[in-house]
Each structure stands twice: as structure tokens, then as C-alpha cells.
Amino acid sequence: MSTETKSALKTTEFFVYIACVIAVLIASVVVGTDDGHRDYFRADMAWLYIVILTFGYMISRGLAKSGSRDHYDGS
């Protein structure tokens, strides 16, 4: 028996996705208004980028699952 692919937690793209989401959130907090300048990286833009990252991650998982097999270990 085999599963279609390995668990998402066992893939490097999951950890890269998490790191990118954290980086976007940190960047949106760090880039702010100083000395009367406008905020160039507002929260709504940060969430838009996170949605785009999530969509890309979902596409990459879908491509990884298409036709690949991993040994079923019962857990």
C-alpha cells in the first residue's frame, strides 16, 4: 500500500512557506511611518502577499501530489 505523497509537514516547501509568511509579517511591522512619510507596506498589502503565498503553496502541493507515491506507514 502507498499514499499519494508524503505528509506536508515532511516537505521543505512547508517550512519555506512558513518562513516567508513570518518574513512578510515582520516586514509589514518594521516598514512604517517615520517623520511624516506614508506607510509603504500597510497591513492590507501584507495580507495580500500572504494570500498569494498561500495560493502558491497550495499549487505546489497539488503538483507534488499529482502522480507521486509514498510508502504507507499506517500513521
MOPAC internal coordinates of N, CA, C and O (Angstrom, degrees):
PM7 1SCF
backbone

  N    0.0000 0     0.00 0     0.00 0    0    0    0
  C    1.4525 1     0.00 0     0.00 0    1    0    0
  C    1.5240 1   109.71 1     0.00 0    2    1    0
  O    1.2310 1   121.01 1   -30.10 1    3    2    1
  N    1.3125 1   115.67 1   149.90 1    3    2    1
  C    1.4551 1   120.35 1   177.23 1    5    3    2
  C    1.5171 1   109.99 1  -146.13 1    6    5    3
  O    1.2310 1   121.40 1   -26.61 1    7    6    5
  N    1.3181 1   114.93 1   153.39 1    7    6    5
  C    1.4593 1   120.56 1   172.67 1    9    7    6
  C    1.5219 1   106.93 1   -89.87 1   10    9    7
  O    1.2310 1   120.42 1    -6.16 1   11   10    9
  N    1.3119 1   116.81 1   173.84 1   11   10    9
  C    1.4584 1   118.26 1  -178.79 1   13   11   10
  C    1.5211 1   111.94 1   -72.67 1   14   13   11
  O    1.2310 1   119.88 1   140.39 1   15   14   13
  N    1.2948 1   117.84 1   -39.61 1   15   14   13
  C    1.4650 1   122.36 1   178.80 1   17   15   14
  C    1.5154 1   108.50 1  -159.30 1   18   17   15
  O    1.2310 1   120.32 1    -8.53 1   19   18   17
  N    1.3264 1   116.98 1   171.47 1   19   18   17
  C    1.4644 1   118.67 1  -178.83 1   21   19   18
  C    1.5243 1   111.67 1   -73.98 1   22   21   19
  O    1.2310 1   121.44 1   -17.33 1   23   22   21
  N    1.3068 1   114.85 1   162.67 1   23   22   21
  C    1.4569 1   122.44 1  -178.03 1   25   23   22
  C    1.5264 1   110.85 1   -58.02 1   26   25   23
  O    1.2310 1   120.65 1   -33.65 1   27   26   25
  N    1.3268 1   116.36 1   146.35 1   27   26   25
  C    1.4682 1   121.02 1  -179.61 1   29   27   26
  C    1.5221 1   111.66 1   -61.57 1   30   29   27
  O    1.2310 1   119.96 1   148.93 1   31   30   29
  N    1.3332 1   117.68 1   -31.07 1   31   30   29
  C    1.4618 1   120.42 1  -179.82 1   33   31   30
  C    1.5272 1   112.49 1   -71.44 1   34   33   31
  O    1.2310 1   120.13 1   166.56 1   35   34   33
  N    1.3331 1   117.36 1   -13.44 1   35   34   33
  C    1.4622 1   121.32 1   179.44 1   37   35   34
  C    1.5258 1   112.37 1   -96.01 1   38   37   35
  O    1.2310 1   119.69 1  -172.93 1   39   38   37
  N    1.3166 1   118.21 1     7.07 1   39   38   37
  C    1.4600 1   120.98 1  -176.61 1   41   39   38
  C    1.5221 1   111.08 1  -107.25 1   42   41   39
  O    1.2310 1   121.12 1   -28.60 1   43   42   41
  N    1.3238 1   115.47 1   151.40 1   43   42   41
  C    1.4602 1   119.71 1   179.35 1   45   43   42
  C    1.5222 1   111.18 1   -73.12 1   46   45   43
  O    1.2310 1   119.72 1   150.96 1   47   46   45
  N    1.3396 1   118.13 1   -29.04 1   47   46   45
  C    1.4649 1   118.47 1  -177.91 1   49   47   46
  C    1.5237 1   111.34 1   -66.28 1   50   49   47
  O    1.2310 1   119.51 1   152.82 1   51   50   49
  N    1.3235 1   118.55 1   -27.18 1   51   50   49
  C    1.4630 1   121.04 1   176.15 1   53   51   50
  C    1.5298 1   110.02 1   -64.18 1   54   53   51
  O    1.2310 1   120.52 1   133.64 1   55   54   53
  N    1.3258 1   116.61 1   -46.36 1   55   54   53
  C    1.4542 1   120.23 1  -178.54 1   57   55   54
  C    1.5285 1   111.65 1   -70.02 1   58   57   55
  O    1.2310 1   120.10 1   145.88 1   59   58   57
  N    1.3188 1   117.41 1   -34.12 1   59   58   57
  C    1.4668 1   120.67 1   175.42 1   61   59   58
  C    1.5336 1   109.61 1   -66.68 1   62   61   59
  O    1.2310 1   120.41 1   139.78 1   63   62   61
  N    1.3254 1   116.82 1   -40.22 1   63   62   61
  C    1.4595 1   121.38 1   177.73 1   65   63   62
  C    1.5335 1   110.50 1   -60.78 1   66   65   63
  O    1.2310 1   120.42 1   131.76 1   67   66   65
  N    1.3274 1   116.80 1   -48.24 1   67   66   65
  C    1.4683 1   120.76 1   179.83 1   69   67   66
  C    1.5284 1   110.55 1   -61.23 1   70   69   67
  O    1.2310 1   120.20 1   136.57 1   71   70   69
  N    1.3388 1   117.22 1   -43.43 1   71   70   69
  C    1.4656 1   121.30 1   179.31 1   73   71   70
  C    1.5261 1   110.96 1   -62.24 1   74   73   71
  O    1.2310 1   120.07 1   139.59 1   75   74   73
  N    1.3214 1   117.47 1   -40.41 1   75   74   73
  C    1.4739 1   120.90 1   179.88 1   77   75   74
  C    1.5222 1   111.50 1   -67.79 1   78   77   75
  O    1.2310 1   119.91 1   139.83 1   79   78   77
  N    1.3187 1   117.78 1   -40.17 1   79   78   77
  C    1.4652 1   120.77 1   177.93 1   81   79   78
  C    1.5264 1   110.07 1   -63.08 1   82   81   79
  O    1.2310 1   120.51 1   135.88 1   83   82   81
  N    1.3229 1   116.62 1   -44.12 1   83   82   81
  C    1.4626 1   120.03 1   178.09 1   85   83   82
  C    1.5257 1   110.65 1   -63.09 1   86   85   83
  O    1.2310 1   120.25 1   138.99 1   87   86   85
  N    1.3372 1   117.12 1   -41.01 1   87   86   85
  C    1.4641 1   120.93 1   179.17 1   89   87   86
  C    1.5260 1   111.58 1   -63.13 1   90   89   87
  O    1.2310 1   119.95 1   139.33 1   91   90   89
  N    1.3304 1   117.69 1   -40.67 1   91   90   89
  C    1.4703 1   120.93 1   178.47 1   93   91   90
  C    1.5199 1   110.18 1   -64.35 1   94   93   91
  O    1.2310 1   120.29 1   136.87 1   95   94   93
  N    1.3229 1   117.05 1   -43.13 1   95   94   93
  C    1.4634 1   120.18 1   179.92 1   97   95   94
  C    1.5280 1   111.40 1   -65.11 1   98   97   95
  O    1.2310 1   120.38 1   137.93 1   99   98   97
  N    1.3172 1   116.88 1   -42.07 1   99   98   97
  C    1.4672 1   119.98 1   178.08 1  101   99   98
  C    1.5262 1   110.60 1   -64.38 1  102  101   99
  O    1.2310 1   120.46 1   136.49 1  103  102  101
  N    1.3292 1   116.72 1   -43.51 1  103  102  101
  C    1.4601 1   120.46 1  -179.92 1  105  103  102
  C    1.5221 1   111.32 1   -62.71 1  106  105  103
  O    1.2310 1   120.26 1   142.79 1  107  106  105
  N    1.3281 1   117.10 1   -37.21 1  107  106  105
  C    1.4651 1   118.90 1   179.99 1  109  107  106
  C    1.5196 1   111.96 1   -69.16 1  110  109  107
  O    1.2310 1   120.40 1   153.16 1  111  110  109
  N    1.3309 1   116.85 1   -26.84 1  111  110  109
  C    1.4615 1   119.93 1   177.22 1  113  111  110
  C    1.5214 1   110.39 1   -80.36 1  114  113  111
  O    1.2310 1   120.46 1   139.44 1  115  114  113
  N    1.3303 1   116.73 1   -40.56 1  115  114  113
  C    1.4653 1   121.39 1  -175.25 1  117  115  114
  C    1.5220 1   111.78 1   -71.20 1  118  117  115
  O    1.2310 1   120.53 1   137.16 1  119  118  117
  N    1.3341 1   116.60 1   -42.84 1  119  118  117
  C    1.4648 1   120.15 1  -179.95 1  121  119  118
  C    1.5156 1   107.18 1   -78.84 1  122  121  119
  O    1.2310 1   120.67 1   -69.55 1  123  122  121
  N    1.2827 1   116.32 1   110.45 1  123  122  121
  C    1.4625 1   120.57 1  -176.49 1  125  123  122
  C    1.5039 1   111.87 1  -139.97 1  126  125  123
  O    1.2310 1   121.77 1    14.23 1  127  126  125
  N    1.2952 1   114.21 1  -165.77 1  127  126  125
  C    1.4566 1   120.15 1  -179.80 1  129  127  126
  C    1.5177 1   109.62 1   -91.58 1  130  129  127
  O    1.2310 1   120.87 1   -52.79 1  131  130  129
  N    1.3052 1   115.95 1   127.21 1  131  130  129
  C    1.4566 1   122.32 1   175.49 1  133  131  130
  C    1.5201 1   108.60 1  -131.38 1  134  133  131
  O    1.2310 1   120.41 1   -43.72 1  135  134  133
  N    1.2902 1   116.82 1   136.28 1  135  134  133
  C    1.4635 1   122.45 1   175.03 1  137  135  134
  C    1.5255 1   113.70 1    53.40 1  138  137  135
  O    1.2310 1   120.26 1  -140.29 1  139  138  137
  N    1.3240 1   117.11 1    39.71 1  139  138  137
  C    1.4495 1   120.66 1   175.34 1  141  139  138
  C    1.5220 1   115.53 1    81.58 1  142  141  139
  O    1.2310 1   119.52 1  -176.45 1  143  142  141
  N    1.3339 1   118.53 1     3.55 1  143  142  141
  C    1.4709 1   120.69 1   176.75 1  145  143  142
  C    1.5189 1   109.74 1   -79.68 1  146  145  143
  O    1.2310 1   121.11 1   -25.10 1  147  146  145
  N    1.3241 1   115.49 1   154.90 1  147  146  145
  C    1.4589 1   118.10 1  -179.70 1  149  147  146
  C    1.5239 1   111.01 1   -76.02 1  150  149  147
  O    1.2310 1   121.57 1   -21.29 1  151  150  149
  N    1.3193 1   114.60 1   158.71 1  151  150  149
  C    1.4632 1   122.31 1   178.65 1  153  151  150
  C    1.5262 1   107.86 1   -80.14 1  154  153  151
  O    1.2310 1   120.23 1   -68.04 1  155  154  153
  N    1.3318 1   117.17 1   111.96 1  155  154  153
  C    1.4522 1   121.04 1  -175.29 1  157  155  154
  C    1.5224 1   113.43 1   -84.01 1  158  157  155
  O    1.2310 1   119.69 1   164.27 1  159  158  157
  N    1.3112 1   118.20 1   -15.73 1  159  158  157
  C    1.4688 1   121.04 1  -179.06 1  161  159  158
  C    1.5256 1   108.52 1  -131.32 1  162  161  159
  O    1.2310 1   121.89 1  -102.62 1  163  162  161
  N    1.3316 1   113.99 1    77.38 1  163  162  161
  C    1.4556 1   121.16 1  -176.98 1  165  163  162
  C    1.5239 1   110.79 1   -72.76 1  166  165  163
  O    1.2310 1   121.02 1   -13.48 1  167  166  165
  N    1.3178 1   115.65 1   166.52 1  167  166  165
  C    1.4694 1   121.64 1  -178.50 1  169  167  166
  C    1.5246 1   111.72 1   -62.32 1  170  169  167
  O    1.2310 1   119.76 1   142.94 1  171  170  169
  N    1.3402 1   118.05 1   -37.06 1  171  170  169
  C    1.4620 1   119.01 1  -179.41 1  173  171  170
  C    1.5268 1   111.66 1   -65.28 1  174  173  171
  O    1.2310 1   120.05 1   146.62 1  175  174  173
  N    1.3180 1   117.51 1   -33.38 1  175  174  173
  C    1.4705 1   120.41 1   176.28 1  177  175  174
  C    1.5234 1   110.50 1   -71.10 1  178  177  175
  O    1.2310 1   120.32 1   142.24 1  179  178  177
  N    1.3223 1   117.00 1   -37.76 1  179  178  177
  C    1.4629 1   120.50 1   177.96 1  181  179  178
  C    1.5254 1   110.27 1   -61.63 1  182  181  179
  O    1.2310 1   120.43 1   135.62 1  183  182  181
  N    1.3169 1   116.78 1   -44.38 1  183  182  181
  C    1.4639 1   119.37 1   179.55 1  185  183  182
  C    1.5233 1   111.75 1   -68.50 1  186  185  183
  O    1.2310 1   119.90 1   147.58 1  187  186  185
  N    1.3174 1   117.80 1   -32.42 1  187  186  185
  C    1.4620 1   120.34 1   174.64 1  189  187  186
  C    1.5253 1   110.21 1   -62.35 1  190  189  187
  O    1.2310 1   120.42 1   135.72 1  191  190  189
  N    1.3298 1   116.81 1   -44.28 1  191  190  189
  C    1.4636 1   120.25 1   178.40 1  193  191  190
  C    1.5203 1   111.66 1   -65.15 1  194  193  191
  O    1.2310 1   120.01 1   144.53 1  195  194  193
  N    1.3166 1   117.60 1   -35.47 1  195  194  193
  C    1.4640 1   120.07 1   177.27 1  197  195  194
  C    1.5181 1   110.71 1   -66.95 1  198  197  195
  O    1.2310 1   120.07 1   140.70 1  199  198  197
  N    1.3283 1   117.48 1   -39.30 1  199  198  197
  C    1.4670 1   120.78 1   176.13 1  201  199  198
  C    1.5280 1   110.18 1   -62.84 1  202  201  199
  O    1.2310 1   120.19 1   137.79 1  203  202  201
  N    1.3151 1   117.25 1   -42.21 1  203  202  201
  C    1.4675 1   121.07 1   178.32 1  205  203  202
  C    1.5266 1   110.29 1   -63.74 1  206  205  203
  O    1.2310 1   120.04 1   136.88 1  207  206  205
  N    1.3345 1   117.54 1   -43.12 1  207  206  205
  C    1.4615 1   120.96 1   176.45 1  209  207  206
  C    1.5274 1   111.48 1   -61.19 1  210  209  207
  O    1.2310 1   120.53 1   138.51 1  211  210  209
  N    1.3292 1   116.60 1   -41.49 1  211  210  209
  C    1.4585 1   121.03 1   179.20 1  213  211  210
  C    1.5212 1   110.92 1   -63.75 1  214  213  211
  O    1.2310 1   120.41 1   136.73 1  215  214  213
  N    1.3140 1   116.82 1   -43.27 1  215  214  213
  C    1.4644 1   121.18 1   177.89 1  217  215  214
  C    1.5323 1   110.18 1   -61.17 1  218  217  215
  O    1.2310 1   120.52 1   135.75 1  219  218  217
  N    1.3236 1   116.61 1   -44.25 1  219  218  217
  C    1.4618 1   120.19 1   178.15 1  221  219  218
  C    1.5125 1   112.29 1   -63.35 1  222  221  219
  O    1.2310 1   120.48 1   140.49 1  223  222  221
  N    1.3378 1   116.68 1   -39.51 1  223  222  221
  C    1.4640 1   120.39 1   178.02 1  225  223  222
  C    1.5235 1   110.53 1   -64.59 1  226  225  223
  O    1.2310 1   120.28 1   138.02 1  227  226  225
  N    1.3258 1   117.08 1   -41.98 1  227  226  225
  C    1.4616 1   120.32 1   179.02 1  229  227  226
  C    1.5240 1   111.17 1   -63.79 1  230  229  227
  O    1.2310 1   120.09 1   140.36 1  231  230  229
  N    1.3245 1   117.44 1   -39.64 1  231  230  229
  C    1.4649 1   121.13 1   177.15 1  233  231  230
  C    1.5258 1   109.98 1   -64.29 1  234  233  231
  O    1.2310 1   120.11 1   136.39 1  235  234  233
  N    1.3342 1   117.39 1   -43.61 1  235  234  233
  C    1.4638 1   119.55 1  -179.03 1  237  235  234
  C    1.5246 1   111.23 1   -65.28 1  238  237  235
  O    1.2310 1   119.74 1   142.87 1  239  238  237
  N    1.3361 1   118.10 1   -37.13 1  239  238  237
  C    1.4691 1   120.14 1   176.75 1  241  239  238
  C    1.5210 1   110.57 1   -67.24 1  242  241  239
  O    1.2310 1   120.43 1   141.73 1  243  242  241
  N    1.3158 1   116.79 1   -38.27 1  243  242  241
  C    1.4566 1   119.76 1   178.03 1  245  243  242
  C    1.5140 1   112.12 1   -63.61 1  246  245  243
  O    1.2310 1   120.74 1   137.98 1  247  246  245
  N    1.3376 1   116.20 1   -42.02 1  247  246  245
  C    1.4621 1   119.68 1   177.25 1  249  247  246
  C    1.5249 1   111.27 1   -66.72 1  250  249  247
  O    1.2310 1   120.26 1   143.64 1  251  250  249
  N    1.3194 1   117.10 1   -36.36 1  251  250  249
  C    1.4599 1   120.54 1   179.36 1  253  251  250
  C    1.5230 1   111.17 1   -67.10 1  254  253  251
  O    1.2310 1   120.63 1   146.45 1  255  254  253
  N    1.3293 1   116.40 1   -33.55 1  255  254  253
  C    1.4587 1   119.97 1  -178.37 1  257  255  254
  C    1.5205 1   113.07 1   -80.52 1  258  257  255
  O    1.2310 1   119.92 1   162.55 1  259  258  257
  N    1.3016 1   117.76 1   -17.45 1  259  258  257
  C    1.4703 1   119.40 1  -174.73 1  261  259  258
  C    1.5273 1   110.59 1   -74.70 1  262  261  259
  O    1.2310 1   121.31 1   -79.59 1  263  262  261
  N    1.3135 1   115.10 1   100.41 1  263  262  261
  C    1.4606 1   120.90 1   172.52 1  265  263  262
  C    1.5129 1   116.03 1    87.55 1  266  265  263
  O    1.2310 1   118.81 1   176.73 1  267  266  265
  N    1.3273 1   119.88 1    -3.27 1  267  266  265
  C    1.4705 1   119.60 1   179.05 1  269  267  266
  C    1.5188 1   109.59 1   -92.54 1  270  269  267
  O    1.2310 1   120.85 1   -24.57 1  271  270  269
  N    1.3086 1   115.98 1   155.43 1  271  270  269
  C    1.4603 1   121.51 1  -179.42 1  273  271  270
  C    1.5177 1   110.03 1  -129.20 1  274  273  271
  O    1.2310 1   121.02 1   -31.59 1  275  274  273
  N    1.3243 1   115.66 1   148.41 1  275  274  273
  C    1.4568 1   122.47 1   176.27 1  277  275  274
  C    1.5196 1   107.14 1  -135.83 1  278  277  275
  O    1.2310 1   119.96 1   -36.73 1  279  278  277
  N    1.3276 1   117.68 1   143.27 1  279  278  277
  C    1.4635 1   121.92 1  -178.36 1  281  279  278
  C    1.5194 1   110.05 1   -61.17 1  282  281  279
  O    1.2310 1   120.56 1   -46.91 1  283  282  281
  N    1.3247 1   116.54 1   133.09 1  283  282  281
  C    1.4645 1   122.18 1  -179.84 1  285  283  282
  C    1.5186 1   108.75 1   -80.79 1  286  285  283
  O    1.2310 1   120.12 1   -57.57 1  287  286  285
  N    1.3539 1   117.38 1   122.43 1  287  286  285
  C    1.4532 1   120.50 1  -179.16 1  289  287  286
  C    1.5246 1   113.28 1  -106.11 1  290  289  287
  O    1.2310 1   120.33 1  -177.24 1  291  290  289
  N    1.3218 1   116.97 1     2.76 1  291  290  289
  C    1.4656 1   121.18 1   174.58 1  293  291  290
  C    1.5134 1   115.29 1    83.72 1  294  293  291
  O    1.2310 1   119.25 1   179.76 1  295  294  293
  N    1.3235 1   119.03 1    -0.24 1  295  294  293
  C    1.4681 1   119.47 1  -179.86 1  297  295  294
  C    1.5006 1   111.41 1  -111.55 1  298  297  295
  O    1.2310 1   120.10 1   180.00 1  299  298  297

